Every structure is written in C-alpha cells, then in structure tokens.
Amino acid sequence: MQKVGYFKSIHVKIVFIYILLIIIAMQIIGLYFVKELEKTLKDNFQHAISDRVSLLEFSAREEILKTRAEGDETEEQSLHSILSGLDSDDIKEVRVIDSRYQILASSDINNQAIVGQRSMDDIVRRSITAETAFDNISLDQETRERIWILATPIVSKGEVIGSLYIESNIENVFVQMNEINQILAGGTAVALAITIVLGILIAQTITRPISDMRKQAQAMAKGNFSRKVRVYGDDEIGQLAIAFNHLTNRLQEAQSTTEAERRKLASVLTNMTDGVIATDRKGRVILINDPALQFLRIPREMVLNRPIISVLGIDMAQSFEDLIHSKESMTLDFSTQERPFILRVNFSVIQKETGFVNGFIAVLHDNTEQEKIDMERREFVANVSHELRTPLTTMSSYLEALADGAWKDEGIAPSFLQVTQTETQRMIRLVNDLLQLSKMDSRDYELNRDVVNFNQFFNRIIDRFELSKSQNVTFHRILPDVPYYVEIDTDKLTQVIDNIISNALKYSPDGGNIRFGIVGKDQELKVMISDDGMGIPSENVERIFDRFYRVDRARARSMGGTGLGLAIAREMIEAHGGSIWAESEEGLGTTVFFTLNIEQDEEGEWD
C-alpha cells in the first residue's frame, strides 16, 4: 500500500480545516465588531459635536438678530467673542456665515483673513438653500488627516438667516479604530496559535485510531490477522475500531475456511484420476489439474489463458457457445499407431441464479479401456454368433437333406449323421468353454488346490499324449531330476496343459518335434512347451490368448478348435498367480511359457 504524503494526510487536513474555520469565524466577528464599533464611535463623535453646535447656533442666532445700540460691540466682535470661547480639541474651526454667504466670524485665530469674504464651500450653499444640515468627511490638505465637516443652517422664525460651518478632527476616531484593530489582530494571532495546538491534539484523537486501522489493513493485506486495533474511547471512532477488530476476526475465520476448502479442492483435483479444466466466462482456461495435463500431453504454461476449444483441439468443429449449450458428452480420439487413446469429455456450465454464465468446467475421463472392452464385447458377440451359426448351418443343411430322403441312401446317410454328430460335439465344446469363461469372469468358481510334484504331474500328462498320438511327432523332455512342488488345482492345470499340447500337435508337421521343459528359479517354476509348426507372425503373437482369435481361421476351424483354449489357459494360469505368454517365429514354430509358484523344495516332507 502506498504511503500517504504528510500534506495529504487527514491529520493535516483536519488541523487546516479547523484553523481555517477559526480564521473565518474571527474575521466575520472582527469585521462585524470593527464596523459596528466604528459606526458607534463616529455616531458618538458626531452627536457630541452636534450638541455643541446647537449651543453655538443659538448664540449665533441671538447675536445676528440682536439690535445694537451705539457703543455696543459690533456683530463681528460679538460673534468672534462667542467663537473664541469655544475650547475643544475635537473642533478645529467654526465659521459663522450669513444668508448672503459672507463669513461673519471664524474661531481659527490664524484664519481671520477670511472674515468678510464670501464662502465658496458648496456644503454651506446647500445648507442655506435647502434649509437643512449637510456633512461629509474629507481630507485636510495640510495635515493629511480626516476631518468631519458640518454645515447647519441658522433659522429664525422659519427663515434661514445664516449657517454654521464646523470642521472637527475625526481622525482621532480612526486612530482609535487602528489601535483596536491591532489589538484584535494580536488576539487573533494568539487565538490561532492556541487553535493550532488544540487542532493538532484534537486531530490526533481522530487520526491515531484511523492510522492504526490503516496499519491493520496493511497487515491484513499481507495475511496477518493477529494484530488488533487499539480502542481509544466509546465514541463513533471507538465503535468503528471495535467493528474493525470484529471484521478482522471474521476475515480470519473466512480466510481459514477458504484456505481449508482450497486445500481440499487442490487435494481432490490432484488425486483425481479424471482431468478437470475450468475456464472463465469467455472460455479461457484458468485452472487445470495434473491428470488433464497428462491426458493432453501439454505443459501448464501453454494451457492457461488459452481458449478451451483450442486446448481440446476442437476449435475447427466447435465454438465456445456450442459447448455451453451442449447437453451430451464428447469423445476425443488422440490415438496413434503405437498407442490407442480415447477421452470422454463431460461439460458443465457455472451459472448465477440470473442465468449469467460465470465459467465452464470440462471433466476428461480416459475411456480407452472402456472403448477397448466395448470393442472386444462386440467382437466376442460377433465371434460367438459366427461360431454357433457355422455348425448350426451345417447341421441344418444335412438334416434337411436327410429329411428330403437321403436317410434312405445307406451310402450317404451314415456320413451325414456323422457330420451332424461332429458339429453337435463342436457346439457342446464351444458352449462348455463359454460357460467356463463366464464362471472365470464372474469369479464364480473355486480352485481345489493340492500340493503336487509337478515333475511327475507333467510327465503323466505327456505320457498320455505320447501314447494316444496318431501322427508322427517326436516328444522331447527336458525335465530336471530335482522335483518341484506346486500348489495347484490339478484338474484346471491339466486342462491348461492339454490345450497347449493339443495346439502343438495340431500345428506340428508330420515328423516334427514337440519339446517339454521345466526351469525352477527364485521360487518360480517356468514351464515350456515348444513345437515345429507353422509359427505365428510377430505382430499376432500377443493376441493368440484373446478369445476367438485365430491366426488362420479357416485352418483352425477345420481342425475343430473353438478359439477359446488359450483364453481359458490364460485365465486359469492367472488364477493360480502365474503368467502365460508365447514366443514364435513364422515358419519355425511356437513356444508357449507359463509360470507357477514353487511351494516346497524338500521332497521328503511330501512323500
């Protein structure tokens, strides 16, 4: 979080606003006070002068109207005597002027030269003409001080007989106002100093908890929820601090819950066998788990923020809007010549209650084995149908011929019946093999195990085939003298060895050899049966243990096989905990191997 500058801090702003308010308040109060005080002082000054002017007016009127006898003072002398008695610092000069604008007397000793002259003052002329008093404040040209000039008419019986002209020194009023302003300015400065100190203290009471909350917010942004804001009081800011601490606790709980859920989700996504891809509302990948990366064989950095249709490789056939409205799963085939690989993708839209699409989820499931099973099931059904239909078709043809009268022909009827019986036995073997495989698939069987000397057991089976063989094939036994003991179901294992030896005899040429061997190593017994037959192409060797698989179907069917012998052998060997496989080279023969677990090496313990 960016640090707040000092002059941008709320602390400075509060102090500044507080001081500004005080200054504005004091200025308003000061202006009003000064204005009113100035008005009051001027009014008082003017009233005082006006009161004195009233006495002068009376005296001047009496002197002007007085009838003088011989030997009395002249009008000018008597008026001069009245004005000379005027002793005041406030009044600078008083003049008496008659109705003809002639100056009769002046109180200023230094200005007696104007006596007898006409007054040129406009204010005097207006007062006489208008019969009312006029005043104004002007600047003295000599002293450069403000003076108040008053011209008031002298009226007798409703007739203006003259005018009094007074110049008063009002500068003292303004001097007093300046002194008062200076006192007010000093008081304002002192008040501002006190205001600044108080403002800082008051601002700290507000900004300190706010600063603590800011530091707590910074700590919370870094994931530290252990720090708490100090509560300084029970006012609104104190309540805010309490609420902030409560919010911190709730955020800590929410973060713990969210983190726990995130770990659970991460664990689920990591341990899922299915792949999961999540997108934003525009279809860009924002999350993908490891199985999905393995399925798609693409690095994580090449997936994130890319469109999902591009990641899945369907951008040419589908759009993101098509996926949103898709209700069915999609199959993606990533198979190669070396490895089949098929994915089934299910889509789910993340929506708000309003229907707004928030995101998109795609779940990828490896469907290769299921597809393989389905294909094998279809192939199995087709093979069973074919294997059953072939003998049934043959039997139906021969039975129809017999029904049409061939039974009467003693030369044909026995052979027809023989073919029918052969096909019936073939069907019985096929059904029995299918039933046995079905039991093995459902694990609905038990092995009746016995510990036997495998050397003797194997020899007895070889002896049986050697005595009953009808073709010119030589048996070679490569069997050790050391006996090996195994725990097996003798019936089931006899069937396995019978199937393998029968196949070896079927495909061995006249004069060929069949070899039998046993090798014991590391508590495992490996059994080998090898022939000199036609062999199997290398690309088909691994499939000879599949059900109904034949390298040469026509020849195998003519030899009476069902195509299930080696499949049954594999199931039985694996049920014994062993494994079975084949090695072959086309034209040189085939060798079948299977393994069993050795139980005991000490012959005497089992005799």
KAFEN-V367853 format. One record per pair of residues at least 4 apart in sequence whose ideal C-beta (glycine too) atoms are under 7 Angstrom apart, sorted by the first residue. I is the first residue (numbers start at 1). J is the second residue. D is the distance in Angstrom with one decimal. If there is no record, write none. Layout:
I/J/D ; I/J/D
//
This chain:
1/218/5.1 ; 1/221/6.6 ; 4/8/5.6 ; 4/9/5.2 ; 5/9/7.0 ; 6/12/6.5 ; 7/12/5.7 ; 9/13/7.0 ; 10/14/6.0 ; 10/207/5.5 ; 10/210/6.5 ; 11/15/6.7 ; 11/203/5.0 ; 11/207/4.2 ; 12/16/5.9 ; 13/17/6.1 ; 14/18/6.1 ; 14/199/7.0 ; 14/203/4.0 ; 14/206/6.2 ; 14/207/6.9 ; 15/19/6.3 ; 15/196/6.8 ; 15/199/4.2 ; 15/200/5.7 ; 15/203/5.0 ; 16/20/6.1 ; 17/21/6.3 ; 18/22/6.6 ; 18/195/6.6 ; 18/199/3.9 ; 18/202/6.9 ; 19/23/6.2 ; 19/192/6.4 ; 19/195/5.7 ; 19/196/6.1 ; 19/199/5.9 ; 20/24/6.3 ; 21/25/6.1 ; 22/26/6.1 ; 22/191/6.8 ; 22/192/6.6 ; 22/195/4.6 ; 23/27/6.1 ; 23/192/6.9 ; 24/28/6.3 ; 25/29/6.2 ; 26/30/5.7 ; 26/188/5.1 ; 26/191/6.5 ; 27/31/6.1 ; 28/32/6.4 ; 29/33/5.9 ; 30/34/5.9 ; 30/184/5.3 ; 30/188/7.0 ; 31/35/6.0 ; 32/36/6.1 ; 33/37/5.9 ; 34/38/6.0 ; 34/177/6.8 ; 34/181/6.3 ; 35/39/6.4 ; 36/40/6.2 ; 37/41/6.2 ; 37/177/6.9 ; 37/180/6.4 ; 38/42/6.2 ; 38/177/5.3 ; 39/43/6.1 ; 40/44/6.2 ; 41/45/6.2 ; 41/173/4.7 ; 41/176/6.4 ; 41/177/6.9 ; 42/46/6.1 ; 42/173/5.8 ; 43/47/6.0 ; 44/48/6.3 ; 45/49/6.5 ; 45/170/6.0 ; 45/173/5.4 ; 46/50/5.9 ; 46/148/6.8 ; 47/51/6.3 ; 48/52/6.8 ; 49/53/6.0 ; 49/90/6.5 ; 49/91/6.8 ; 49/150/6.7 ; 49/166/6.6 ; 49/168/5.0 ; 50/54/6.7 ; 52/56/6.5 ; 53/57/6.1 ; 53/150/6.6 ; 53/152/6.0 ; 53/164/6.0 ; 53/166/5.8 ; 54/58/6.6 ; 55/59/6.4 ; 56/60/5.9 ; 56/82/7.0 ; 56/94/6.4 ; 56/164/6.0 ; 57/61/6.1 ; 57/152/6.5 ; 57/154/5.6 ; 57/164/5.6 ; 58/62/6.5 ; 59/63/6.4 ; 59/82/4.8 ; 60/64/6.1 ; 60/79/6.3 ; 60/82/6.6 ; 60/96/5.0 ; 60/154/5.8 ; 60/162/7.0 ; 60/164/6.4 ; 61/65/6.1 ; 61/154/5.1 ; 61/156/5.7 ; 61/161/6.9 ; 62/66/6.0 ; 63/75/6.2 ; 63/78/4.7 ; 63/79/5.4 ; 63/82/6.6 ; 64/75/6.7 ; 64/154/6.9 ; 64/161/5.7 ; 64/162/5.9 ; 65/156/5.9 ; 68/72/4.4 ; 73/77/4.2 ; 73/78/4.7 ; 74/78/6.9 ; 75/79/6.2 ; 75/104/6.6 ; 76/80/6.1 ; 76/104/6.1 ; 76/105/6.1 ; 76/115/6.7 ; 77/81/6.4 ; 78/82/6.7 ; 79/83/6.3 ; 79/96/5.1 ; 79/104/5.4 ; 79/105/3.6 ; 80/84/5.9 ; 80/105/4.8 ; 81/85/6.8 ; 83/94/5.4 ; 83/105/5.4 ; 83/106/6.9 ; 83/107/3.9 ; 84/107/6.9 ; 86/91/6.3 ; 86/94/6.1 ; 86/107/5.4 ; 89/169/6.9 ; 90/168/5.3 ; 90/169/5.6 ; 91/166/6.3 ; 91/168/5.2 ; 92/147/6.3 ; 92/167/4.5 ; 92/168/6.3 ; 92/169/5.2 ; 93/106/6.3 ; 93/107/5.5 ; 93/108/4.4 ; 93/111/6.6 ; 93/167/4.6 ; 94/107/4.3 ; 94/164/6.7 ; 94/166/5.1 ; 95/103/5.7 ; 95/105/7.0 ; 95/106/5.0 ; 95/165/4.0 ; 96/104/4.5 ; 96/105/4.6 ; 96/162/6.4 ; 96/164/6.2 ; 97/101/6.0 ; 97/102/6.6 ; 97/103/5.4 ; 97/104/6.4 ; 97/119/4.9 ; 97/124/5.6 ; 97/162/5.7 ; 97/163/4.8 ; 97/165/6.1 ; 98/102/5.2 ; 98/104/5.7 ; 98/161/6.9 ; 98/162/4.5 ; 99/128/6.1 ; 99/160/5.8 ; 99/161/5.5 ; 99/162/5.6 ; 101/118/5.0 ; 101/119/4.9 ; 101/124/6.6 ; 101/125/6.5 ; 102/116/6.8 ; 102/118/5.8 ; 103/114/5.3 ; 103/115/5.5 ; 103/116/6.6 ; 103/117/5.6 ; 103/119/5.5 ; 105/115/6.3 ; 106/111/5.2 ; 106/112/6.1 ; 106/114/6.1 ; 106/115/5.9 ; 119/124/4.8 ; 119/165/7.0 ; 121/165/6.4 ; 122/126/6.2 ; 123/127/6.4 ; 123/134/4.9 ; 123/136/6.7 ; 123/149/6.1 ; 123/151/4.4 ; 124/128/6.5 ; 124/151/4.9 ; 124/163/5.2 ; 124/165/5.5 ; 125/129/6.0 ; 126/130/5.5 ; 126/134/5.3 ; 127/132/6.5 ; 127/133/6.0 ; 127/134/5.0 ; 127/151/4.0 ; 127/152/6.2 ; 127/153/5.0 ; 127/163/5.1 ; 128/153/5.8 ; 128/160/5.4 ; 128/163/5.1 ; 131/153/5.4 ; 131/155/6.8 ; 131/160/5.3 ; 132/153/6.8 ; 133/150/6.6 ; 133/151/6.6 ; 133/152/4.0 ; 133/153/6.9 ; 134/151/5.1 ; 135/148/6.4 ; 135/149/6.3 ; 135/150/4.4 ; 136/149/5.6 ; 137/146/5.7 ; 137/148/5.3 ; 137/170/6.3 ; 138/147/6.2 ; 138/149/6.1 ; 139/144/6.4 ; 139/146/6.0 ; 140/144/6.4 ; 140/145/5.1 ; 140/147/5.2 ; 145/169/7.0 ; 145/171/4.1 ; 146/170/5.6 ; 146/171/4.9 ; 146/174/6.1 ; 147/167/5.1 ; 147/168/6.5 ; 147/169/6.2 ; 147/170/6.2 ; 148/168/4.6 ; 148/170/4.1 ; 149/167/5.6 ; 150/166/4.6 ; 151/163/5.6 ; 151/165/5.3 ; 152/163/6.7 ; 152/164/5.2 ; 153/160/4.8 ; 153/163/5.2 ; 154/160/6.9 ; 154/161/5.4 ; 154/162/4.2 ; 154/163/6.1 ; 154/164/6.3 ; 155/159/6.8 ; 155/160/5.6 ; 156/161/5.1 ; 171/175/6.2 ; 172/176/6.4 ; 173/177/6.5 ; 174/178/6.5 ; 175/179/6.6 ; 176/180/6.3 ; 177/181/6.2 ; 178/182/6.4 ; 179/183/6.5 ; 180/184/6.2 ; 181/185/6.2 ; 182/186/6.4 ; 183/187/6.4 ; 184/188/6.3 ; 185/189/6.5 ; 186/190/6.5 ; 187/191/6.0 ; 188/192/6.2 ; 189/193/6.5 ; 190/194/6.5 ; 191/195/5.9 ; 192/196/6.3 ; 193/197/6.8 ; 194/198/6.1 ; 195/199/5.7 ; 196/200/6.4 ; 197/201/6.6 ; 198/202/6.0 ; 199/203/5.8 ; 200/204/6.4 ; 203/207/5.5 ; 204/208/5.3 ; 205/232/7.0 ; 206/210/6.6 ; 206/237/6.3 ; 207/211/5.7 ; 208/212/6.6 ; 208/232/6.8 ; 209/213/6.3 ; 209/229/6.7 ; 209/232/5.5 ; 209/237/5.1 ; 209/241/5.2 ; 210/214/6.4 ; 211/215/6.5 ; 212/216/6.3 ; 212/229/4.8 ; 212/230/5.7 ; 213/217/6.3 ; 213/229/5.3 ; 213/241/6.7 ; 213/244/5.3 ; 214/218/6.6 ; 215/219/6.4 ; 216/220/6.2 ; 216/227/5.5 ; 216/229/5.2 ; 216/244/6.8 ; 216/248/6.7 ; 217/221/6.4 ; 218/222/6.9 ; 219/224/4.2 ; 219/227/4.9 ; 220/224/6.7 ; 220/225/6.1 ; 220/248/6.5 ; 220/251/6.6 ; 225/248/5.6 ; 225/251/6.4 ; 225/252/3.7 ; 228/245/5.1 ; 228/248/6.8 ; 229/241/4.6 ; 229/244/5.2 ; 229/245/5.5 ; 231/238/5.2 ; 231/241/4.7 ; 231/242/5.9 ; 232/238/6.0 ; 233/238/4.2 ; 234/238/4.9 ; 236/240/6.3 ; 237/241/6.5 ; 238/242/6.6 ; 239/243/6.3 ; 240/244/6.2 ; 241/245/6.5 ; 242/246/6.5 ; 243/247/6.3 ; 244/248/6.5 ; 245/249/6.8 ; 246/250/6.4 ; 247/251/6.1 ; 248/252/6.3 ; 249/253/6.5 ; 250/254/6.1 ; 251/255/6.0 ; 252/256/6.3 ; 253/257/6.3 ; 254/258/6.0 ; 255/259/5.9 ; 256/260/6.3 ; 257/261/6.3 ; 258/262/6.1 ; 259/263/6.4 ; 260/264/6.4 ; 261/265/6.1 ; 262/266/6.1 ; 263/267/6.1 ; 264/268/6.2 ; 265/269/6.1 ; 266/270/6.0 ; 267/271/6.0 ; 268/272/6.1 ; 269/276/5.6 ; 269/289/4.0 ; 270/289/6.3 ; 270/290/6.3 ; 272/276/6.4 ; 272/289/6.4 ; 272/291/6.1 ; 273/291/6.2 ; 274/291/6.3 ; 274/363/5.4 ; 274/364/6.1 ; 274/365/5.0 ; 275/289/6.3 ; 275/291/4.4 ; 275/292/2.9 ; 275/295/4.8 ; 275/364/3.5 ; 276/289/4.9 ; 276/292/6.0 ; 276/361/6.9 ; 276/363/5.8 ; 277/285/5.9 ; 277/288/5.0 ; 277/292/5.5 ; 277/308/6.2 ; 277/362/4.4 ; 278/286/5.7 ; 278/287/4.0 ; 278/359/6.1 ; 278/361/5.5 ; 279/283/5.1 ; 279/284/5.8 ; 279/285/5.5 ; 279/286/6.2 ; 279/308/5.0 ; 279/359/5.7 ; 279/360/4.3 ; 280/284/5.3 ; 280/286/5.4 ; 280/359/5.6 ; 281/357/5.2 ; 281/358/5.8 ; 281/359/5.9 ; 283/307/5.2 ; 283/308/5.3 ; 283/309/6.9 ; 283/320/3.7 ; 283/360/6.3 ; 284/305/5.2 ; 284/306/6.6 ; 284/307/6.1 ; 285/303/5.3 ; 285/304/5.6 ; 285/305/6.6 ; 285/306/5.6 ; 285/308/5.7 ; 285/311/5.9 ; 288/292/4.9 ; 288/293/6.1 ; 288/300/6.6 ; 288/303/5.3 ; 290/294/6.3 ; 291/295/6.2 ; 292/296/6.2 ; 292/364/5.4 ; 293/298/6.4 ; 293/300/5.9 ; 295/343/6.0 ; 295/364/5.3 ; 295/366/6.7 ; 296/311/6.7 ; 298/302/5.4 ; 298/303/5.8 ; 300/304/6.5 ; 303/311/5.5 ; 306/310/5.5 ; 306/311/5.6 ; 307/315/6.9 ; 307/320/6.8 ; 308/312/6.1 ; 308/360/6.7 ; 308/362/6.3 ; 309/314/5.2 ; 309/315/4.4 ; 309/318/5.7 ; 309/319/6.8 ; 309/320/5.9 ; 309/323/7.0 ; 310/315/4.8 ; 312/332/6.5 ; 312/345/6.9 ; 314/318/4.5 ; 318/322/4.7 ; 318/323/6.1 ; 320/324/6.6 ; 321/325/6.7 ; 322/326/6.2 ; 323/347/5.5 ; 323/360/6.9 ; 324/349/5.5 ; 324/357/6.4 ; 324/360/6.8 ; 326/347/5.6 ; 329/344/5.4 ; 329/345/6.2 ; 329/346/4.7 ; 330/345/4.7 ; 331/342/6.4 ; 331/344/5.6 ; 331/367/7.0 ; 332/343/4.5 ; 332/345/6.1 ; 333/342/5.4 ; 334/341/4.5 ; 334/343/6.6 ; 335/339/7.0 ; 335/340/4.4 ; 335/341/5.2 ; 335/342/6.5 ; 340/368/5.6 ; 341/368/5.5 ; 342/367/4.9 ; 342/368/4.9 ; 342/371/4.9 ; 343/364/5.2 ; 343/365/6.8 ; 343/366/6.4 ; 343/367/6.2 ; 344/365/4.8 ; 344/367/4.1 ; 345/362/5.6 ; 345/364/5.5 ; 346/363/4.7 ; 347/360/6.9 ; 347/362/5.5 ; 348/361/4.4 ; 349/357/6.0 ; 349/360/5.9 ; 350/358/4.6 ; 350/359/4.2 ; 350/360/6.6 ; 350/361/6.5 ; 351/355/5.9 ; 351/356/6.6 ; 351/357/5.7 ; 351/358/6.4 ; 352/356/4.6 ; 352/358/6.0 ; 367/371/5.5 ; 368/372/6.3 ; 369/373/6.2 ; 370/374/6.3 ; 371/375/6.2 ; 372/376/6.2 ; 373/377/6.1 ; 374/378/6.4 ; 375/379/6.2 ; 376/380/5.9 ; 377/381/6.4 ; 378/382/6.3 ; 379/383/6.1 ; 380/384/6.2 ; 380/547/5.9 ; 380/548/6.7 ; 381/385/6.2 ; 382/386/6.2 ; 383/387/6.0 ; 383/548/3.6 ; 384/388/6.1 ; 384/434/6.9 ; 385/389/5.8 ; 386/390/6.3 ; 387/430/5.6 ; 387/548/6.9 ; 387/562/6.6 ; 388/392/6.0 ; 388/427/6.7 ; 388/430/6.9 ; 389/393/5.8 ; 390/394/6.6 ; 391/395/6.0 ; 391/423/3.8 ; 391/426/5.3 ; 391/427/5.0 ; 392/396/6.1 ; 393/397/6.5 ; 394/398/6.5 ; 394/419/6.7 ; 394/423/5.1 ; 395/399/5.9 ; 395/420/5.2 ; 395/423/5.0 ; 395/424/6.9 ; 396/400/6.2 ; 397/401/6.6 ; 398/402/6.4 ; 398/416/4.6 ; 398/419/5.5 ; 398/420/5.2 ; 399/403/6.1 ; 399/420/6.5 ; 400/404/6.2 ; 401/406/4.4 ; 401/416/6.2 ; 402/406/4.9 ; 402/407/4.6 ; 402/413/6.5 ; 402/416/5.6 ; 406/412/5.2 ; 406/413/5.9 ; 406/416/6.0 ; 407/413/4.7 ; 409/413/5.7 ; 412/416/6.0 ; 413/417/6.3 ; 414/418/6.2 ; 415/419/6.5 ; 416/420/6.4 ; 417/421/6.2 ; 418/422/6.3 ; 419/423/6.3 ; 420/424/6.3 ; 421/425/6.5 ; 422/426/6.4 ; 423/427/6.5 ; 424/428/6.4 ; 425/429/6.4 ; 426/430/6.4 ; 426/560/6.3 ; 427/431/6.2 ; 428/432/6.2 ; 429/433/6.2 ; 429/562/5.8 ; 430/434/6.3 ; 430/562/4.6 ; 431/435/6.3 ; 432/436/6.3 ; 433/437/6.3 ; 433/562/5.3 ; 433/564/4.1 ; 433/568/6.2 ; 434/438/6.2 ; 435/439/6.6 ; 436/440/6.5 ; 436/568/6.0 ; 437/441/6.2 ; 437/547/6.9 ; 437/564/6.4 ; 437/567/6.6 ; 437/568/6.2 ; 437/571/6.8 ; 438/442/6.4 ; 439/444/4.8 ; 439/445/4.7 ; 440/445/6.5 ; 440/571/4.4 ; 447/489/4.1 ; 447/492/6.5 ; 447/575/6.3 ; 448/489/5.1 ; 449/487/4.9 ; 449/488/6.2 ; 449/489/5.7 ; 450/487/7.0 ; 450/490/6.2 ; 451/485/5.6 ; 451/487/4.9 ; 451/599/5.5 ; 451/600/6.8 ; 451/606/6.2 ; 452/457/5.0 ; 452/485/6.9 ; 452/486/6.5 ; 452/488/6.4 ; 452/490/6.3 ; 453/457/6.4 ; 453/483/4.9 ; 453/485/5.9 ; 454/458/5.8 ; 454/484/4.9 ; 454/485/6.9 ; 454/486/4.9 ; 454/525/6.3 ; 455/459/6.4 ; 455/479/5.9 ; 455/483/5.1 ; 455/484/6.2 ; 455/518/6.7 ; 456/460/6.5 ; 457/490/6.8 ; 458/462/6.4 ; 458/516/7.0 ; 458/518/6.7 ; 459/463/6.1 ; 459/479/7.0 ; 460/464/6.6 ; 461/465/6.8 ; 461/494/6.2 ; 461/497/5.1 ; 462/466/6.0 ; 462/475/6.2 ; 462/477/6.5 ; 462/516/5.8 ; 463/467/6.2 ; 464/468/6.3 ; 465/469/5.9 ; 465/501/5.2 ; 466/475/5.1 ; 469/473/6.1 ; 469/505/6.4 ; 471/505/6.8 ; 471/510/6.1 ; 472/510/5.0 ; 472/511/5.3 ; 473/505/6.4 ; 473/508/5.1 ; 473/512/5.3 ; 473/513/7.0 ; 473/514/5.8 ; 474/513/4.9 ; 475/514/5.4 ; 475/516/6.9 ; 476/513/5.8 ; 476/515/4.5 ; 476/516/7.0 ; 477/516/5.0 ; 478/515/6.4 ; 478/516/6.6 ; 478/517/4.0 ; 479/516/6.9 ; 479/518/5.3 ; 480/518/6.1 ; 483/603/4.9 ; 484/518/6.7 ; 484/520/5.0 ; 484/525/5.2 ; 484/598/5.6 ; 485/598/6.8 ; 485/599/4.9 ; 485/600/4.2 ; 485/606/5.9 ; 486/525/6.1 ; 486/596/4.7 ; 486/597/6.7 ; 486/598/6.3 ; 486/599/5.7 ; 487/599/4.9 ; 488/493/4.7 ; 488/576/6.0 ; 488/596/6.7 ; 489/493/6.3 ; 490/494/5.9 ; 491/495/6.7 ; 492/496/6.7 ; 492/572/4.8 ; 493/497/6.4 ; 493/572/6.9 ; 494/498/6.0 ; 495/499/6.4 ; 495/572/6.9 ; 496/500/6.6 ; 496/569/4.4 ; 496/572/5.1 ; 496/573/6.2 ; 497/501/6.1 ; 498/502/5.9 ; 499/503/6.5 ; 499/565/3.8 ; 499/566/6.5 ; 499/568/6.7 ; 499/569/5.1 ; 500/504/6.5 ; 500/529/5.0 ; 500/569/6.3 ; 500/592/5.1 ; 501/505/6.3 ; 501/529/6.3 ; 502/506/6.3 ; 503/507/6.3 ; 503/565/6.5 ; 504/508/5.9 ; 504/514/5.0 ; 504/529/5.9 ; 504/531/3.9 ; 506/559/5.0 ; 507/531/6.3 ; 507/533/3.4 ; 507/534/5.8 ; 508/512/3.9 ; 508/514/6.1 ; 508/531/4.7 ; 508/532/5.8 ; 508/533/5.1 ; 509/532/6.6 ; 509/533/6.9 ; 512/531/6.7 ; 512/532/4.0 ; 513/532/5.4 ; 514/530/6.9 ; 514/531/5.2 ; 515/530/4.4 ; 516/529/5.8 ; 517/528/4.0 ; 518/525/6.5 ; 518/527/5.8 ; 519/526/4.7 ; 520/525/5.1 ; 520/598/6.0 ; 523/597/6.6 ; 523/598/4.9 ; 524/595/5.4 ; 524/597/6.4 ; 524/598/6.4 ; 525/595/6.4 ; 525/596/4.7 ; 525/598/5.2 ; 526/593/6.1 ; 526/595/5.1 ; 527/593/6.9 ; 527/594/5.4 ; 528/591/6.0 ; 528/593/5.5 ; 529/592/5.1 ; 530/589/6.4 ; 530/591/3.9 ; 531/589/5.1 ; 531/590/5.9 ; 532/589/4.4 ; 533/589/5.3 ; 533/590/6.0 ; 534/587/6.6 ; 535/584/4.9 ; 535/585/5.3 ; 535/586/4.3 ; 535/587/5.2 ; 535/588/5.3 ; 535/589/5.6 ; 535/590/5.8 ; 536/540/5.4 ; 536/541/5.2 ; 536/544/6.3 ; 536/551/5.4 ; 536/584/4.1 ; 536/586/6.6 ; 536/590/5.7 ; 537/551/7.0 ; 537/586/5.2 ; 540/544/6.8 ; 540/551/5.4 ; 541/582/5.5 ; 541/584/5.3 ; 543/549/5.0 ; 544/549/6.1 ; 544/551/7.0 ; 544/566/5.6 ; 544/582/5.9 ; 545/566/4.8 ; 545/567/5.9 ; 545/570/4.5 ; 545/580/6.9 ; 546/567/6.4 ; 547/563/6.9 ; 547/564/5.8 ; 547/567/4.3 ; 548/563/4.1 ; 548/564/6.7 ; 549/563/6.4 ; 550/556/4.2 ; 550/563/5.4 ; 552/556/5.9 ; 553/557/6.0 ; 554/558/6.4 ; 555/559/6.5 ; 556/561/4.7 ; 556/563/6.8 ; 557/561/6.9 ; 561/565/6.6 ; 564/568/5.7 ; 565/569/6.4 ; 566/570/6.4 ; 567/571/6.7 ; 568/572/6.3 ; 569/573/6.2 ; 569/580/6.2 ; 570/574/6.2 ; 570/580/5.2 ; 571/575/6.3 ; 572/576/6.7 ; 573/578/4.7 ; 573/579/6.6 ; 573/580/4.4 ; 573/594/4.9 ; 574/578/6.9 ; 574/579/6.9 ; 576/596/6.1 ; 577/597/5.6 ; 578/594/5.7 ; 578/595/4.3 ; 578/596/4.9 ; 578/597/7.0 ; 579/594/6.8 ; 579/595/5.4 ; 580/593/6.9 ; 580/594/4.0 ; 581/593/5.6 ; 582/590/6.0 ; 582/591/6.7 ; 582/592/5.0 ; 583/591/4.9 ; 584/590/3.9 ; 584/591/7.0 ; 600/605/6.2 ; 600/606/6.3 ; 603/607/6.3
//
